[in-house]
Amino acid sequence: MKRWEVREINTDAVEKTVGSTDLSRLTAEVMSARGYNNLDDIKSFFNGTELSDPYLLPDMDKAVATINQAIENGETICIYGDYDCDGVTSTAILYDYLMNMGVETLCYIPERSEGYGLNMHAIDEIRESGATLIVTVDNGITAVKEADYIYELGMKLVITDHHQPAVSLPRAEALVDPYLETCKSDFKDFAGVGVALKLLCALEEGGSDFIVEQYADICAIGTIADIVPLVSENRTIVNMGLKELKYTEREGLVSLIEQSGINRDNMNSSSVAYFLAPRINAAGRFGSAITALDMLVTEGDEAVGNAHKLTTLNDQRKQCEAEIVAEIGKYIAENPDIVHDRVMVLSGKGWHHGVIGIVAARLLERYERPVVILSVDDNGFAVGSARSIQGFNIFKCFDYCKEILVKYGGHECAGGLTVKESDIPKLKEMILSYAKENFPTMPRFTLTADKLLRGKDITEQNITDLRRIEPYGAGNPEPLFALSGAAVLRVVPLKNGEHTKLEVSYDGVHLSCLMFRRRTASAGIQAGDKIDLMGTLSINEYNGRKSFTLTVSDYRLHGIRQDSYFAAYDAYESFRRGEDLPLEILKKGRPSREELVAIYKYAFNLAAPFNVTNLATRLGINCFKLSVAVDAFCDTGLCEPAENGYIELTSPKTRVDIESSKTLQRLDSLIKSKENVQE
């Protein structure tokens, strides 16, 4: 179960905002919840429509002078990018700009197998092609050795990047990176394509209007895809880009949009994030990123053909991802204790490097704990990708394990590593040791609502006005709201029960609550229940009638005390991991025979898969005790795990002695041992 939190709102600031602007009260409250309590900050958020001076970025004057000198000398310039969506779009806009100027230009995007950033082999190839100047986009700021090699070969280098620099900086004619100490720009969090766009504006002698008109559509895609905060200048870039995307005449993009099923009139940041960016990223994962680049910069049949290739590659990506998830699911079914580890570490032979990060993210969402996925190759090495939650810094965890790692990198919530196959058991041991030593209680996967809604907040005017906060994305998510004690009127299966709709009454308002990818059979909700919800609001129009819709992010039965629940569940997981627990807690976790019978009968009468959270709430039993009971049922064949963490009762053919359960016997043994010590 996820932890729920609701942000605090400064009511005095809201009153000032409502009195001084045309924002609705609900929009003002959301802005306050996000820290916008100053009128100047609010006006800046909503009114920012221009890009700042590109020369505020460090060395921009040197970068422009170096590139212009190369152009005047008739030199060949190579744009060196990266294989992800940000890197591809960065390469595309600079390459297209120089080509349209008649400059002899080529580009190099490494394959995923080459790794991220500049490499010696690529530099040799670029030199042989006749290029004398390399301009990096979305990489290069840490390439010290590679930069030296470029100069050894008699070439020059301009670096444009948006990643954090190391202590030692590479040799270059110019280092354009907003995170350098010499940067004068107040805003630092550009994507790589944002820095590249700034370079184009500088090359155009400050002519940002022309550059925006030509490249904002591509720039918006890369900015959204790289999950940089959509505030300040990134918000401006994406707003302008989405407008251009609606009317783009790039034949490759037009085809990609059509294949994605996007309505161009309703184009928004979510359309890009969920439909366009994954297709562009698929090229670097399952083919060559050059396919995505060509889709953006070529015309006619070639552009359309490349768009179709991207869709095919994305389908392959989804299929591969599903196969790995299924393989992991089978392993977990056979080794259920792994889901109680503080960090899940999983490895497999030949899992595709291009999707293990996506798989890790899916498992993080499912099991609500950090996940490390390792793909073992035929050469005795494993490449890993990790996803974590705020509060558990996966990079620091890898740093703790560095003595056995070939290489590693990342930040708090994501990272990558390479390790010898023979060291995987030791790696898992060290990761779990680090987690136990530093986090006796692991950080929770947390959902944070902007506001606890009341019925009076749910109006057409309020919901419509919220759209002014768009575009949504990292740093500016779609407003998330909490509802407490909604009455369920109807439970409606959608698409043969694959999805579920709840019709609820909430504080005098009727709402349709959509639960995508939540099967009706295992939703654990029935008419008459009172539930708490978190979700996003919208207005649905059908046959001329408008209704309010909540797209559900999470839900639970009303009345659960989450702190008590988490304390009990943490104790249960400690028990599963074999960690020491006080006698009193162990006794509280031991269900009596009468309780076991009552739990089983209640679950039987539900006639549907159930989960521990819902059942604990319905029965008023702490989840340690209930989880032990369910484990005992599974031990003796009375039930078995179903999808998405739910449990399904079975029909045993012989009489079951529940007290023979290995779970109950182990718990009883621990209790007896501690009682003997106390005596």
N, C-alpha and C positions, 0 to 999 in steps of 0.2 A: 504494500500500500504506500502511495506517495504521501509525503507531508504536504499539507496545505497551509498557505500563509496568505494574508490579505494586507496590502500596503496601507500605510497611514496617510490620511488626507489632511492638509492644513486648511481648515474651514475658513479662516480669515483671508487667506490668500485666494481661495475660491471665490469668496464674495467680491474681492477686488477685481478678479479676472472677469467675472460675469458682469460686473458693473462697468468695466472699461473696454470690453471687447464684444464681438458678436458671437462668441462661442456659447454653446449650450452649457447648462450646469454640469451635465454628465461628462462632457468633453473637458471642461475645466477641472473636474474632480480627477479624471484620469491623468491629466497633465500634472496636477498637484501630487498625485500618488507617485509619479515618476520624477519628482524633484523640481518641477517647473513651477515655482512659486513667486517668481519675479516677472513683472510684466515685460521687461526688456527681453528676458530669455524666451518668454512665450512668443513675443512678436518676432524675434529672430528665428525661432523654430518654424513658424508658419510663413514668414515673408521672405526667407532667403531664396533669391532667384538668380544670383550671379555668382560666378566663380571668382575667387580671389586672384591676385596677381601671381602668375606662375613663377615669377622670379623670387618669390618668397621662399621657394624650395632651394636647398643648398646647391651650389655649383650649376644652377640652371643656365647662367650666362656662359659658363665654360662649355657646357654640353651643346648649347646652340652654336657657339663659335666653332667648336670642333666639327660638328656635323656640317655646318655651312662651308667650312674650309674644305672638307672632303668632297662636297658637292662641286665647289668651284674647281677643284683639281681633277674632277672626273673620276674619282675613286669609286670602288665598289664597296658598298656598306652592307654588312650582315646584321640582321636583327636576330638576336638570340633569346628565345622565349622559354616557355614551360608547357608541359603537356596537360595541365588542368585548364578549366574554363577561363580563369583569370589570365593565365599565361597565353592562351590561344587568342583571346580577344585583345590583349595588349599587343601581341605580335601583329594581329590583323590590322589594327588602326595605324600603327607606325609604318608597316610595310605598304599598305594601300596609299598612305599619304605620300611617301617617298616615290613610289612607282608613278603616281599621278603627276608628280613634279618632274618626271623623266629621269630620275636618279637610277643608276645601275644598282639595283637592290636585290639581295637574296635573304632568305631567312633559314634559321636552323632551330627546330624544336626537338629536343632529345626524346627518344622513346623511353617508356617507363623503365625498361630493362637497363638503360644507361644511368638512371637515377636523376635526382633533381639537380639543376644548375649546370654551370660550366664544367666540362670535362676535357681532358687532354686529347682524346681521340677526336672529339668534335672540333676542337681548335685546329688540329692538323688538317682536318677535312675542309674547314673554312679557309685556311691559308692556301690550300691547293686550289680552291675555287677562284682565288684571285682577290679576295676581299682584303682590304687594308685597315678597315675600321669595324669593330664589333660594338654594337649597342645592345646592351641587355635590357630586357623588360621582365619584371616580376622575379628577378633573381640577380645574384652577383655580389651582393654586399659582403658576403663572407668568403668569396672565392680568391683568397690571397695567393695561393700557389698557382692557380690557373691564370690569374692576372699577370703574374711575373712571367709565365710561359708565353703569354701573348706578346709581351714586349721583347722577349728573347727572340721571337720569330719576326720581329720588325713591324708588328701591327700595333694599332692603338685601341684603346678601350674607353667606352662611356658606359657607366652603370646607372640604370634607373631601377629602383627596387622599393619595396615597402616593408621589408622585414627588418627585425632588430639587428643592428650591426654588432660584430664582436669587438674585442679590445683592439685587435689589429685590423686595419683597413686595407683593402686591396689597392694596388697601384692602378690609377686610371686618370684620364684627362679630366673626368668629372664624375663625382659621386652624388647622384640625385636621389636622396632618400629622406623622407620627412622625419625619420627617427634619429638622424644625425644631430649632434648638439648644435651645429651651426644653422639649423633650420629656423627661419623666421616666421613660418606659417603657424598660426594659432591652432589650426586643425592638422592632426597627424595621421588619422586612421584611414587613409586612402587605400583602396585596393591597388594592385599593380597596374591595372588598366587606368585607374584614376591618375596615377603619376605619369603614365604614358600620354594621357589626354592633356595634362599640363604641359608636357614637352611639346606637343603639337601646337598648343596655344602660343607657346614661346617662339617656336619656329615660324609661326604665322604672325609674329611681331604683335602678340597680344590680341589677335583677331579671334576671340573665343566664340563669337556668334557663328562664324563660318564653320569652325571646328565642331561646335556642338551640333549644328545642323547636319554635318556630314557623318559624325561618329558617335553621337550620344546614344543611339540605339544599341550599338555594339558595346559601348562602355557601360550601359546600364546592366546588360546581361552579366558581364564579368564582375561588376561591383556586387550585384545581388548574389551571384554564385560563390563569391569568396567570403561571404558571411561577415563582412565588415559592418560596423555600426551605421545604420541608415539615418544619420543625423548630420547637421551642418552641410558641408559641401557634398558629401555622399548623397544626402537626401536631395540636394539640388540636381546632381548628376542623374540620379535615378528618375526623378520627376520629369526632367527634360527628356531623358531617354525613353521612358514609357510613352510619352506623347509621340516621339518619332517612330517608335516601334509600331504603333497603331497604323501608321501610314507608310512604313518602310517599303521601298521598292527593290531592296536587295532580294534577288530571286531565290537565293538559297534560304534566307530567313523566312520569306513568304511561304516557301514550301514546307519548311520545318514547323512553322506555326500551324499550317493547315493539317499536317500529319499529327500534330499534338492535340488537335481538336479544340484549340483555343479560339474563342470568339474575340476577334481583334477589337471590337467595340468595348469589351470588358477586360482588356489587357491590364494586368496589375503585377505587382512584384511576386505574388504567389504563382501566377501563371509562368513566370520566368523561372522561379526557384524549383517548381515541381515538374515542369514539362520541357522547357528549353535547355536549361543548364545541364540536367542529367544526360540529355542526348549529346551535347557538346563534350561533356566529360567522358562519355562512353568511348569516344574515339581514342583518347589517351589510355583508357583502361583495356579495351579489347581490340584495338586496331592501331592506327597511327593518328596522332593529333593533327597531322597535315591534312587529313580528310576534313576535319572541322575547320581548319584554317581556309582551305580551298572553298568550303561551303560559304564562307563569309566574304571572300575577296574575288571569287570568279563570277561569271555570268552565264545565263542561258542554261542549256542542258547539263553542262558540267556542274553548275551550282545546285541544280535540282537533284541531279544524280547523287551528289555528295550528301545532300540532306536526307535522301532515302537511305543511304549507307549508314548515317548516324542513327536513324530509327532502328535499323536492323541490328546495329551494334548494341544499342540500348536494350533491345529485346534479349540479346544474348547475355548482357549483363544481368538482367532480371532473372533469367533462367539459371545462370550460374549462381547467383546469390541465393535463389530458392533451394538449389541442390545442396549448397554448403549449410544453410540453415537446417535443412532436413537431416543432414548427416549429424550435425551438432545435436539436434533434437533427439535423435536415436541414441547418441552417446549419453546425453543427460538422463534419458529414461532408464538406461542401464547403470548410471552412476549418479543417482539423485542428490548425493551429498554435495556435489560441486556447486549447486545453486545456493548453498549456505556459506560458501567461502566468502571472505571479505572482498576478495577480488577473484573473478572467474578467469582462469587461464586455460585456454583450449588450443590444441594444435591438430593439424591434419596434413596429410601428404598431398602436395600439389594443388592446394587451394589457390585460386587465382589471386595474385597480389592486388589486382585492380579493384577487388570487391571486399576484401577482408575488413577494410575500414568501415564500409557500409554495414557489413554483418555485425561488427562490434557495436555499432550505433544501435542496431535493431535489438541486440541482446541487452544492451544497457537499458533501453526503454522497457524491455520485457521483464528483466530481473532486478532492475533498479540498483545496480552496483557496478563498479568499474569492471571492464572486460578487456582482456588481451587475447587477440587471435593471432596464432602463429602458423605460417605456411611453410612446410618443410620441402626443400628441393632435393634433387638427385645428387647434389654435391656435398651433402652433410651440413647444410646451413638452413636456418629458418628465418624468414622475414616476418616481422610482426607489426600489427597495427592495434592501437589501443584507444578506447574512449572512456572518459571518466566523468564524474560529477563534481560540481563546485565544492571545494573543501578537501578533496583528495587529489593532490597534485601528482599526476601520473609521471611528469618529467622528473620530479624529485624522487619518485619511486624508482624510476629507471636509473637515476644517478646513484641510488643506494646499491643497485645491482651492477654497476659499471665494470667491476673487475672481471665479470664473465661475458660482457657484451662486446660484440665486434664494433658496433656503432649504435647510437641512439640519438633521439632528438624529440622536440615537442614543446608543449606548454601544459597548463594545468589540466585541461579537459581532453587533450588529444596528443598522441605521440606515436612514434615509430621506432623500431629497433631491429637489429640483426644479431643472431646468436647461433652458436654451433648447436646442431641437433642434439649432440651428446650432453649439452648443458641445459636442455629444457627442464628436466626435473629439478636441477639446482636453481634455475631461474624462478620456477614456480615457488619453490621453498623460500627463496629470498623475498619474493614479492609478498607472500603471505606473512612472512616474518616482519617485514617493514610495516605492513598494514596493522598487524597485531600490536607491535611495539608503539606505534604512533597513534593508532585509532582503536582504543578498546571498544568504543562505539563508533561505527562508521557514519560519515555524513549521510544525510537522507536525500534521496531524489525528491526535489521540492518543486511544487507548482505555486506560483505567486499570482494572486488575483489583484487587479487594480482597485476593485471595490466589491463589497458585499451589496448586491442589488436589492432594492425594494421594488414593489410593483409600480410605484409612481415613476421610477426611472425608465421603465420599459415603454417608450413611446416612439412613434414613427419619427418625430422630429429629432429626438435624442440619438436614435440609432443612425439616422441619415447623417447627422452632424459629426458623428465619430469618424466618418470616412475622411474628414479633413486631416486626420492624423497620418493617413497613408502618405508614401508607400511604407508598408510594413516589412520588417526584416530584423536582422540582428541589431540590438541596441534600440529598436523601436518596434516591438512586436505588436501584433493585433491585440487590442484591449481584451483582457481575460477577466471574466466576472464570476463571482461566487453566488450561488443561490442556496439558502438554508431552509429545508423543510418543505420542499415542493411535493404536492400530492399527486401521485400517479393515477391518471384516469384510465389510460389504455396503453397496452404494450403491443406495438404493431411490427410484424416482421417485414423486412424489405429485401427484395431480390432473393427470394427463397430462404429467407432467414439468415442471409450472410451479414446483413446490417439490421439495425433496430431503430425504430422511432418510438419515443415515449410522448404521449399527450399528457401534459401536466397542468395543474392549476397552481399558480404561485402568487400569493398576496393580491388576489383579485384579478390576475392576468392569466390568459390561456397561452401556453407555449407549446410548440412542437420541438422536441429535443432529439436531434439526430446523432446516433452513435454508430459511426462508420467502423467497419471491421470488427464489430462486436456482434457475434451470433446471438440471435434471440434465445436460442435454447440454453445458452450458458450465460445470459446476462444477469441472472439472479435477481431480477426485479419482476414484481407482479402488481396488477392493479390493486390499489388500496395502500401500497407502500408510501411512506414518506422518505424522500431522498434529498441528499445534498448534491449539488452539481457545480462543476466549473466548465466554462465554455465561452464561446464568442457569439455575439449577437448579430443577427441580420434580419432583413425583411424579405419574405417570400411572397411573390405575386402569382396567383393561378386563377384563370378565368375571371380576371378583373378584381379578384378579392386579395387583400393583403393580410398577411399573418406574420407573427413573430416567431423566429426560429433561433434556437440555441444549438450550435454545433458543439457537442460535448467533448471536452478534453479528458475529464475524469468524473467519476461519480461514486457515491457510497450511500449506504443506508443512513438515514438521519439518526442522530443520537450517539454516534461513536465518539469516544473520548480519545483523541489520537495520541496524546502523550502516554496515557495508560496502555493503549494498544501497543505502541512502539516499545515501551519498557518490557512488556510481556513477550513481544516477538523477539526482541534482542536476547532475552534470557533463553528462549526456545532455540535460537540459532547457536548460542553458546553451548547449549546442551548437545545439539547436533554435531558441533565441531569437537566435542569432548573436552571443553574447557571447564574449569572449576566454577561451581556455583554454590551459594550458601544453602544450607539445609532447608531453611524456610521457603526459599524460592522453589527448590526441587519438590517440596511437599505440595506447594500450591499448583505445581504443574502436573500432579498425578491425578488423573480422573478416577473416580470411584466406578465400581461396576454399574451402579445405577445411572451415573452420568454417561457412561459409555452406551448403555442401552438407550437412554433418552436422545443422545446425539444421533445415534444410528437411525432410530425411528423417525426423528424429525427430518433427517436427510432423505430417508426412504420416501416419506410422504411428499417431499418436494418434487419427486419424479423428474429431476433434471440435474445436470452437473452443478456443483456448488463450489464456492471458494471459502477459505477459512475466514476472511474478513467479514463477509456477509453472514455466515453462519454464527460467528462469535457475537455479532451484533444482535441477531435475531434471538439467540438463546441466552444472552447475557453472561456468557462464559469467557474468561480471559483466554486470549489466543494461544498462550503457551499450552494450557490444558487441552484446548480444542485441537491444536496442531499435533500434540502427542496422541490424542484419540484417533485422529485421521491417519497418522503414521501406523498406529496399531491395526487399524482397519486394513491398510495397504499391506502390512506384514502378513496378515492372515487371509488375504485374498478377498476381503469384503468390498474393497474398492480399489481403484487404480487411477493414476493421473490421466487427465484429459487435456484438451488444448488450452493454451493461455493460462496455465496455472490452476485450472479448475480440476475438481475431483469427481469421478463418476462411480456410482455404486455398481457392483457386479452381482452375479447370482451364483454363489458357491454351491457346489454339488454335494458337499458333505458338511456336517456340523462343525462349527468353528469354536475353538477355545480361545477367546480373546486374550485371556491372561497369559497365554503362551507366546504372545507377541514379543519379538526380540526388543522392541522399543520399550515396552512396559517392564520387561525383565531387567533391562539395563538401568532404567530409571529407579526401579525398586532396589537394585544392587547399590546404586550410588547413595540412595537415602539410607539404607541399612548401614553402609560403610561409615557415613558421617555420624549417624546415631551412635555407632559403636565408639567412635573417636570421642564424642562428647561424654559418653559414659566413663 
